Amino acid sequence: MSYEPAHMSGAEASPGVLERLRFRFRMLDTDGNGYLESDDFERLATDVLAAMDEPERSRKGQAVLAGHRRYWEGLLAALDTDGDGRISPQEYMARLGAPVEARETVVGYAESLAALADRNDDGFIELDDFLAIMTTVGFSKANVERLFADLDESGDGLVPVDVWAATIVDYYTSARTDIPVHGLTAPGR
């Protein structure tokens, strides 16, 4: 099975980027059946809401559900080349790397997760809430704690909502390996 993104140049398709793409696919494939399907995104959204004890019918709950659905619909429209209503690993890896398409697809998802983590709506995210969402999504606690420390530039234990939203977008759209979010997929760290 080829995992080379067609839209990335040889320099961009480094082993680190390829591993991040593989990890993202596995993380999004919540039922582990080897395909991305709409149920995976619904499950991911409801799991995150449950971890944050946020009702699906709340304003934030509805935003998270809508963000996950838009993310799924954007991926499906861009990547489902055989029209079967799901995305295989080959389809995922072959078409990713078009940053404009990916950015448009993931922005609502990123903004809804970041807003959800801002429990008191003060514009900042605390470590416990950051951990709750990120570990529910599938990242290791150690990697999440390291990312939080990187994003907490002031050292006050708070990450601005807009900074985290932009970081999520970078995770899904950047081919760079020198960004803090790249370390989320590091094994054993």
ZAROTI-274397 format. One line per 4 residues: number of its first residue (from 1); for each residue x, y, z of N, C-alpha, C. Coordinates in steps of 0.2 Angstrom, whole numbers, plus 5000, padded with zeros to 4 digits. Example, Ala and Ser with C-alpha at 12.3 -4.5 7.8 and 13.67 -1.06 7.14 Angstrom:
2
1 = 5066 4972 5039 5062 4978 5039 5066 4984 5039 | 5064 4989 5035 5068 4995 5036 5064 5000 5039
//
This chain:
189
1 = 5004 4994 5000 5000 5000 5000 5004 5006 5000 | 5003 5011 4995 5007 5017 4995 5004 5022 4999 | 5009 5026 5003 5007 5031 5007 5010 5038 5005 | 5012 5038 4999 5015 5044 4997 5010 5049 4995
5 = 5009 5055 4998 5004 5060 4996 5006 5063 4989 | 5002 5063 4985 5003 5065 4978 5004 5073 4977 | 5002 5077 4981 5002 5084 4981 5009 5087 4984 | 5013 5082 4988 5018 5085 4991 5025 5083 4987
9 = 5029 5088 4987 5036 5087 4984 5040 5082 4988 | 5045 5079 4985 5049 5074 4989 5052 5077 4995 | 5054 5084 4996 5056 5087 5002 5050 5087 5007 | 5044 5088 5005 5039 5089 5010 5036 5082 5012
13 = 5037 5077 5008 5035 5070 5010 5040 5066 5014 | 5043 5069 5019 5048 5066 5023 5045 5061 5027 | 5049 5056 5030 5046 5051 5034 5042 5053 5040 | 5044 5059 5043 5040 5062 5048 5033 5064 5046
17 = 5033 5067 5040 5026 5069 5038 5022 5063 5036 | 5025 5058 5033 5021 5052 5031 5019 5049 5037 | 5023 5048 5043 5020 5045 5049 5015 5049 5052 | 5015 5056 5051 5010 5060 5054 5003 5059 5050
21 = 5004 5058 5044 4998 5057 5039 4995 5050 5041 | 4999 5045 5042 4997 5038 5044 4993 5038 5051 | 4997 5042 5056 4994 5043 5062 4987 5046 5062 | 4986 5051 5058 4980 5055 5058 4975 5050 5055
25 = 4976 5046 5050 4971 5042 5047 4969 5037 5053 | 4974 5034 5056 4972 5029 5062 4968 5032 5067 | 4969 5039 5069 4966 5042 5074 4959 5044 5072 | 4958 5045 5066 4951 5047 5063 4947 5041 5062
29 = 4950 5035 5061 4946 5029 5059 4944 5026 5066 | 4939 5029 5069 4938 5027 5076 4935 5020 5077 | 4933 5017 5072 4930 5010 5073 4936 5005 5071 | 4941 5008 5068 4947 5003 5066 4946 4999 5060
33 = 4941 5000 5056 4939 4996 5051 4944 4997 5044 | 4948 5002 5045 4952 5003 5039 4950 5008 5034 | 4944 5011 5036 4941 5017 5031 4939 5022 5036 | 4939 5028 5033 4936 5034 5036 4928 5034 5033
37 = 4924 5035 5038 4917 5035 5036 4913 5040 5041 | 4907 5042 5039 4904 5048 5043 4903 5046 5050 | 4902 5039 5051 4901 5037 5058 4907 5038 5063 | 4913 5038 5059 4919 5039 5063 4919 5046 5066
41 = 4917 5051 5062 4917 5058 5064 4912 5059 5069 | 4906 5056 5068 4901 5057 5073 4903 5054 5080 | 4906 5048 5080 4909 5045 5086 4914 5049 5089 | 4919 5052 5085 4924 5056 5088 4921 5063 5091
45 = 4916 5066 5088 4913 5071 5091 4909 5070 5097 | 4905 5064 5098 4902 5063 5104 4907 5061 5109 | 4912 5057 5108 4917 5056 5113 4920 5062 5116 | 4922 5067 5112 4925 5073 5114 4920 5077 5119
49 = 4914 5077 5116 4909 5080 5120 4908 5077 5127 | 4908 5070 5127 4907 5066 5133 4913 5068 5138 | 4919 5068 5135 4925 5069 5139 4925 5076 5142 | 4921 5081 5139 4921 5087 5142 4914 5088 5146
53 = 4910 5083 5146 4904 5083 5150 4900 5089 5147 | 4900 5089 5140 4896 5095 5136 4890 5092 5133 | 4884 5094 5134 4878 5091 5131 4878 5092 5123 | 4876 5087 5119 4876 5088 5112 4871 5094 5110
57 = 4866 5095 5114 4861 5100 5112 4864 5107 5114 | 4869 5108 5118 4871 5115 5119 4874 5118 5113 | 4876 5125 5114 4878 5129 5108 4885 5126 5106 | 4889 5124 5111 4896 5122 5110 4895 5114 5107
61 = 4891 5111 5110 4890 5104 5107 4888 5104 5100 | 4883 5108 5098 4881 5108 5092 4886 5111 5087 | 4891 5115 5089 4896 5118 5085 4901 5112 5084 | 4903 5108 5089 4907 5103 5089 4904 5097 5084
65 = 4898 5096 5084 4895 5091 5080 4895 5094 5072 | 4893 5100 5072 4894 5103 5065 4901 5103 5062 | 4905 5105 5066 4912 5105 5064 4915 5099 5062 | 4913 5093 5065 4915 5087 5063 4912 5084 5057
69 = 4906 5086 5056 4902 5084 5050 4905 5088 5044 | 4906 5095 5045 4909 5098 5039 4916 5096 5038 | 4920 5094 5043 4926 5091 5041 4926 5084 5037 | 4921 5080 5039 4920 5074 5036 4918 5075 5029
73 = 4913 5080 5028 4910 5081 5021 4916 5084 5017 | 4920 5088 5019 4925 5091 5015 4930 5086 5013 | 4932 5081 5018 4936 5076 5016 4933 5071 5011 | 4927 5069 5012 4924 5065 5007 4923 5068 5000
77 = 4922 5074 5000 4921 5078 4993 4928 5078 4990 | 4933 5079 4994 4940 5080 4991 4944 5073 4990 | 4942 5068 4994 4946 5062 4994 4943 5056 4991 | 4937 5055 4991 4933 5049 4989 4933 5048 4982
81 = 4939 5046 4979 4939 5046 4972 4935 5040 4968 | 4934 5035 4972 4930 5030 4969 4922 5030 4970 | 4920 5035 4974 4913 5037 4975 4909 5032 4980 | 4913 5028 4984 4910 5023 4988 4907 5026 4995
85 = 4908 5032 4996 4906 5035 5002 4910 5034 5008 | 4916 5032 5007 4921 5031 5012 4928 5033 5009 | 4933 5034 5014 4939 5035 5012 4944 5030 5014 | 4948 5027 5009 4953 5022 5011 4959 5025 5012
89 = 4964 5021 5015 4970 5024 5017 4974 5027 5010 | 4973 5023 5005 4976 5025 4999 4973 5032 4996 | 4967 5033 4997 4963 5039 4995 4966 5045 4999 | 4966 5043 5006 4968 5048 5010 4975 5051 5009
93 = 4980 5046 5008 4987 5048 5007 4988 5051 5000 | 4984 5049 4995 4986 5051 4988 4984 5058 4987 | 4979 5060 4991 4976 5067 4989 4978 5072 4994 | 4980 5071 5000 4982 5076 5005 4988 5079 5003
97 = 4989 5085 5005 4995 5089 5004 4993 5095 5000 | 4986 5096 4998 4984 5102 4995 4981 5107 5000 | 4986 5111 5003 4984 5115 5009 4978 5119 5009 | 4976 5122 5003 4970 5126 5003 4964 5122 5004
101 = 4964 5117 5001 4958 5112 5002 4958 5110 5009 | 4963 5108 5012 4963 5105 5018 4961 5110 5024 | 4964 5116 5023 4963 5122 5027 4955 5123 5027 | 4952 5124 5022 4945 5125 5021 4941 5120 5025
105 = 4943 5114 5024 4940 5108 5027 4940 5108 5035 | 4946 5110 5038 4947 5108 5045 4946 5114 5049 | 4945 5120 5047 4945 5126 5051 4939 5126 5056 | 4933 5124 5053 4927 5124 5058 4928 5119 5063
109 = 4931 5113 5062 4932 5108 5066 4937 5111 5072 | 4942 5114 5070 4947 5116 5074 4944 5122 5079 | 4941 5126 5076 4938 5132 5080 4933 5129 5085 | 4929 5124 5083 4924 5121 5088 4927 5117 5094
113 = 4933 5114 5092 4936 5110 5098 4940 5115 5102 | 4943 5120 5100 4946 5125 5104 4941 5129 5108 | 4935 5131 5105 4930 5134 5109 4927 5129 5115 | 4926 5123 5113 4924 5118 5118 4929 5118 5124
117 = 4935 5118 5123 4940 5118 5128 4940 5124 5133 | 4938 5129 5130 4937 5136 5134 4931 5136 5138 | 4931 5132 5143 4925 5131 5147 4922 5137 5150 | 4925 5142 5152 4923 5148 5155 4922 5154 5150
121 = 4924 5152 5144 4923 5157 5138 4927 5164 5139 | 4933 5163 5142 4938 5168 5144 4943 5169 5138 | 4943 5165 5133 4948 5165 5128 4954 5161 5129 | 4954 5157 5134 4960 5153 5136 4958 5146 5138
125 = 4963 5142 5137 4962 5135 5138 4967 5132 5143 | 4964 5129 5148 4968 5126 5154 4971 5119 5152 | 4976 5117 5155 4979 5111 5154 4974 5105 5155 | 4970 5105 5160 4966 5099 5161 4961 5098 5155
129 = 4958 5104 5153 4953 5103 5147 4957 5101 5141 | 4963 5104 5140 4967 5102 5134 4968 5095 5134 | 4970 5092 5140 4972 5085 5140 4966 5081 5139 | 4960 5083 5142 4954 5079 5141 4952 5078 5133
133 = 4952 5083 5130 4951 5083 5123 4956 5079 5119 | 4962 5081 5120 4967 5078 5116 4969 5071 5117 | 4968 5069 5123 4969 5061 5124 4963 5057 5122 | 4957 5060 5122 4951 5057 5120 4951 5056 5112
137 = 4954 5061 5109 4955 5060 5102 4960 5055 5100 | 4965 5054 5104 4970 5048 5103 4977 5050 5104 | 4979 5056 5106 4986 5057 5107 4988 5055 5114 | 4995 5054 5115 4997 5052 5122 4998 5058 5126
141 = 4997 5056 5133 4997 5062 5138 5003 5066 5138 | 5009 5062 5137 5015 5065 5137 5016 5070 5131 | 5014 5068 5125 5015 5072 5120 5010 5078 5120 | 5004 5077 5123 4999 5083 5124 5002 5088 5129
145 = 5005 5085 5134 5008 5090 5139 5013 5094 5136 | 5018 5091 5132 5023 5094 5129 5021 5100 5124 | 5015 5098 5121 5013 5103 5116 5010 5109 5120 | 5006 5107 5125 5003 5113 5129 5009 5117 5132
149 = 5014 5115 5134 5020 5119 5137 5022 5123 5131 | 5023 5120 5125 5025 5124 5119 5021 5130 5118 | 5014 5129 5118 5009 5134 5116 5008 5139 5122 | 5010 5137 5128 5009 5142 5134 5015 5146 5134
153 = 5016 5151 5129 5022 5155 5129 5023 5159 5135 | 5017 5161 5138 5018 5166 5144 5020 5162 5150 | 5019 5155 5150 5020 5151 5156 5015 5152 5162 | 5009 5154 5160 5004 5155 5165 4999 5150 5165
157 = 5000 5144 5162 4996 5138 5162 4989 5139 5158 | 4990 5144 5153 4984 5145 5148 4987 5146 5141 | 4982 5143 5137 4984 5144 5130 4978 5147 5126 | 4979 5153 5123 4974 5156 5119 4970 5152 5115
161 = 4963 5152 5114 4959 5148 5110 4961 5149 5103 | 4963 5155 5101 4964 5156 5093 4971 5152 5092 | 4976 5152 5097 4982 5149 5096 4981 5141 5095 | 4977 5139 5099 4976 5131 5098 4972 5130 5092
165 = 4967 5134 5090 4963 5132 5084 4968 5133 5078 | 4973 5138 5078 4978 5138 5072 4982 5132 5073 | 4984 5130 5079 4988 5124 5079 4985 5117 5076 | 4979 5117 5078 4975 5111 5075 4975 5111 5067
169 = 4974 5117 5065 4974 5118 5057 4981 5116 5055 | 4986 5119 5058 4993 5117 5056 4994 5109 5056 | 4991 5106 5061 4992 5099 5062 4990 5095 5055 | 4984 5097 5053 4981 5094 5047 4983 5097 5041
173 = 4986 5103 5040 4987 5106 5034 4995 5107 5032 | 4999 5107 5037 5006 5108 5036 5010 5102 5035 | 5015 5103 5030 5019 5098 5028 5026 5098 5032 | 5026 5103 5036 5032 5105 5040 5033 5100 5046
177 = 5039 5099 5048 5040 5094 5053 5044 5099 5059 | 5045 5105 5058 5048 5109 5063 5043 5113 5067 | 5037 5111 5067 5031 5115 5071 5030 5111 5077 | 5028 5114 5083 5027 5110 5089 5022 5104 5088
181 = 5017 5106 5085 5011 5101 5084 5014 5094 5081 | 5019 5094 5077 5022 5088 5074 5023 5083 5079 | 5026 5085 5085 5028 5081 5090 5022 5076 5093 | 5016 5078 5091 5010 5074 5094 5010 5067 5092
185 = 5013 5065 5086 5013 5058 5084 5020 5055 5086 | 5024 5058 5089 5031 5055 5091 5029 5049 5096 | 5032 5043 5094 5031 5037 5098 5036 5038 5104 | 5033 5035 5109 5036 5034 5115 5039 5040 5119
189 = 5036 5046 5117 5039 5052 5120 5033 5055 5125
//
